[in-house]
Amino acid sequence: MAIVDLVMPKMGESIMEATVLKWHKKPGDHVKMDETLLDIATDKVDSEVPSTAAGTITELLYKENDVVPVGSVIARIDSGGAATLGATPAPAAAPVAAPPAPAPVVAAPTPQPVAAPVQNQGNRFYSPLVLNIAGKEGISMSELENIPGSGNEGRVTKKDILDYVANRGSAPAAAPAPTPVAAAPVATPASAPAPQPQAAVTATPAGNVEIMEMDRMRKLIADHMVRSKSTSPHVTSFTEADVTNIVRWRDRVKGVFEKKYGEKLTYTPIFFEAIVNCIRKYPLINCSIEGDKIIIKKYVNMGMATALPSGNLIVPVIKNADTKNLIGLTKDVNALANAARSSKLKADDTQGGTFTVTNVGTFGSLMGTPIINQPQVAIMALGVIKKRPMVLETADGDVIAVRHMMYLSLSYDHRIVDGSVGAGFLSAVAKELEAFDPQRDI
């Protein structure tokens, strides 16, 4: 009998762990090669994990809602053919006893707090999210070093620190025991009042209210937004663009475009084309920061913020947008938007973005002040297109005419992008849109 280990796949460069959402098979079930075995969720996207072998499931090492480090064995498959059928019942019973042995949940809470101070004396890596939670909860660095980690190489995960915060109130209860040993130190741990204000915060609100739990994706979005604001000093610049030529051209050609290419022509790919052209002139807009180094990307992976039916937001990425014409951009925009709304995005579809655009005009907003999608340094918001009376300069003097106008805004990381660059890039995009050729062929 040949046992094959199925490991948690790496879903992207920055993804270190994933949450098991749902198992589609149970021990004893037969699974085919490439058949979906489970659904997982990362901080980017939900994905299906296919089986890497055909055979019978003998063990599922993690339960639904468990957070699993990338590279960990999550299931075992007996690919031994006919012998598997006879052996299936026995292995199926064994896994029931097996998972508790490596169970990270049992290992973390009780035994490790005592040994942790000894084992974790060296420098440990803490994610910005963990450090942010520690700061909010008043957890010192020395206290943080004593928290046992269930992540890779003992890394403290979000779940670890939240569990610690939740159980923090019980720690002072055990602390009084050492009190007789030294009276002075007890005064310091007596920071037991700290948990009490938290209890007041989590108290049930009075009055006519409705309490709604955040779903998993909303929690992740909240974490990302807070982390981005604490990482990047945000500055937002605004301008407006006369997009009358674009509106008239699209109205004239959209029917022919759809018949010829089988794709609906929206404003988004037209705007993306103009933005890409301007990024070439302002490469600093298309970079990221690593320590004290600026990483300028020689390619443009355009992120497009997309609203989901649930009201949450996801950002699929058009890879190498700078190499595609209007037709290619249109196909990618439509394909990714449809995949996002039908929950069929792949993990790679949300990875590697270098610049993001969010169309707040879709919801009727005139303009917005978007939050940067880390580790990028800029994000642009497109406002709603509205008809407004504008003063136009002509050879015969100034005239008032009805034009299709749109506000553009750019939020940028002031550590890298100064106002001259940010505002210059934004103005360049506006001029590029205004210079659109209304006689352009499709």
Secondary structure, 3 states (H helix, E strand, C coil): CCEEEEECCCCCCCCCEEEEEEECCCCCCEECCCCEEEEEECCCCEEEEECCCCEEEEEECCCCCCEEECCCEEEEEECCCHHHHHHCHHHHHHHHHCCCCCCHHHHCCCCHHHHHHHHCCCCCCCCHHHHHHHHHHCCCHHHHHCCCCCCHHHCCCHHHHHHHHHHHHHHHHHCCCCCCCCHHHHHCCCCCCCHHHHHHHCCCCCCCCCCCCCCHHHHHHHHHHHHHHHHCCEEEEEEEEECHHHHHHHHHHHHHHHHHHCCCCCHHHHHHHHHHHHHHHCHHHCEEEECCEEEECCCCCEEECEECCCCCEECCEECCHHHCCHHHHHHHHHHHHHHHHCCCCCHHHHCCCCEEEECHHHHCCCCCCCCCCCCECEEEEECCCEEEEEEEEECCEEEEEEEEEEEEEEEEECCCCCHHHHHHHHHHHHHHHHCCCCCCCC
